[in-house]
Amino acid sequence: MRDEIMQTVERRVILAGATGLVGGRLLKLLLDDPDVCEVHAVGRRALTLQHPKLQLHVVDFSCLPDLPEADEVYLALGTTIRDAGSRAAFRAVDLDANLAVAKASFRQGCSRVGLVSAAGANAKSSMFYNRVKGELEDALEKIGFSGLVIARPSLLLDDRSASGQPSRLGERVAIPIFRMLTPLLSGAYRPVWAQAVAQALANVVPGANGVIELASDAIAQEAGRD
């Protein structure tokens, strides 16, 4: 991890989306971090994992209870319109649930937040998916966190089914091709592994000040420091 980032001793963190592709990897990184003393995993269903640092909170995101005091919050909740069933249901997860956790965490003292967003996120986008992602980013900037880290990965190269996640048709077609092409690609739309996204957030969030945006190439570069 970079020498210039000053870690806070005995950090307490909140993680929303610990069962997801990136969230599951973030959970492991946070539990393995010696500077983290508590990890509060907030989700709609319980985890089977047990760990001395881990505290589970099964919640209804539409009426979120008070959360524990913490220093950082990581937002990794996400779905697809197909899995959610409708645009409204997608918005309820990707925007409303993440925003509810962020606001509740801020009230409990969180000063920094890390978000798993997406390449192309823009509140003015004509694409519904990108527009919702952008609306969430804009809403988080207005809350008042001292540090906001936005990771905008392009295509994730992981096999979702191997991680217990629902597979996506487009990814099943694209991933084998992009795994071969990744060394030749660069920029904001470079495909990355979920582990790289998790590692980049775990690296940058603890010392973040202001708004830090990490495109796919920056995610890969940051993760490669470890």
ChimeraX attribute file (.defattr): number of C-alpha atoms within 10 A of each C-alpha:
attribute: neighborCount
match mode: 1-to-1
recipient: residues
	/A:1	14
	/A:2	10
	/A:3	6
	/A:4	7
	/A:5	13
	/A:6	10
	/A:7	14
	/A:8	12
	/A:9	10
	/A:10	13
	/A:11	18
	/A:12	21
	/A:13	25
	/A:14	30
	/A:15	25
	/A:16	25
	/A:17	24
	/A:18	25
	/A:19	23
	/A:20	21
	/A:21	24
	/A:22	24
	/A:23	25
	/A:24	18
	/A:25	18
	/A:26	27
	/A:27	25
	/A:28	12
	/A:29	18
	/A:30	24
	/A:31	18
	/A:32	12
	/A:33	13
	/A:34	11
	/A:35	14
	/A:36	19
	/A:37	17
	/A:38	18
	/A:39	23
	/A:40	22
	/A:41	23
	/A:42	26
	/A:43	20
	/A:44	13
	/A:45	14
	/A:46	14
	/A:47	15
	/A:48	6
	/A:49	7
	/A:50	9
	/A:51	8
	/A:52	9
	/A:53	14
	/A:54	17
	/A:55	14
	/A:56	18
	/A:57	19
	/A:58	13
	/A:59	14
	/A:60	13
	/A:61	18
	/A:62	11
	/A:63	9
	/A:64	14
	/A:65	13
	/A:66	11
	/A:67	16
	/A:68	17
	/A:69	17
	/A:70	21
	/A:71	21
	/A:72	25
	/A:73	27
	/A:74	29
	/A:75	25
	/A:76	24
	/A:77	25
	/A:78	23
	/A:79	17
	/A:80	16
	/A:81	14
	/A:82	11
	/A:83	12
	/A:84	15
	/A:85	11
	/A:86	12
	/A:87	14
	/A:88	10
	/A:89	17
	/A:90	20
	/A:91	22
	/A:92	18
	/A:93	19
	/A:94	22
	/A:95	20
	/A:96	17
	/A:97	21
	/A:98	23
	/A:99	20
	/A:100	17
	/A:101	24
	/A:102	27
	/A:103	16
	/A:104	18
	/A:105	25
	/A:106	22
	/A:107	16
	/A:108	15
	/A:109	14
	/A:110	23
	/A:111	21
	/A:112	27
	/A:113	28
	/A:114	26
	/A:115	24
	/A:116	23
	/A:117	27
	/A:118	21
	/A:119	19
	/A:120	19
	/A:121	20
	/A:122	20
	/A:123	19
	/A:124	12
	/A:125	15
	/A:126	9
	/A:127	12
	/A:128	16
	/A:129	20
	/A:130	18
	/A:131	17
	/A:132	23
	/A:133	24
	/A:134	22
	/A:135	17
	/A:136	21
	/A:137	22
	/A:138	13
	/A:139	15
	/A:140	20
	/A:141	14
	/A:142	8
	/A:143	13
	/A:144	14
	/A:145	21
	/A:146	15
	/A:147	22
	/A:148	25
	/A:149	25
	/A:150	22
	/A:151	23
	/A:152	24
	/A:153	27
	/A:154	20
	/A:155	19
	/A:156	22
	/A:157	20
	/A:158	20
	/A:159	19
	/A:160	16
	/A:161	11
	/A:162	9
	/A:163	13
	/A:164	11
	/A:165	12
	/A:166	13
	/A:167	14
	/A:168	14
	/A:169	8
	/A:170	8
	/A:171	17
	/A:172	15
	/A:173	10
	/A:174	12
	/A:175	18
	/A:176	13
	/A:177	12
	/A:178	19
	/A:179	15
	/A:180	10
	/A:181	12
	/A:182	14
	/A:183	10
	/A:184	8
	/A:185	13
	/A:186	13
	/A:187	11
	/A:188	18
	/A:189	17
	/A:190	23
	/A:191	24
	/A:192	21
	/A:193	21
	/A:194	22
	/A:195	20
	/A:196	23
	/A:197	29
	/A:198	27
	/A:199	23
	/A:200	26
	/A:201	25
	/A:202	20
	/A:203	20
	/A:204	21
	/A:205	24
	/A:206	21
	/A:207	15
	/A:208	21
	/A:209	15
	/A:210	13
	/A:211	16
	/A:212	15
	/A:213	15
	/A:214	24
	/A:215	23
	/A:216	27
	/A:217	20
	/A:218	20
	/A:219	24
	/A:220	22
	/A:221	14
	/A:222	20
	/A:223	21
	/A:224	12
	/A:225	11
	/A:226	11
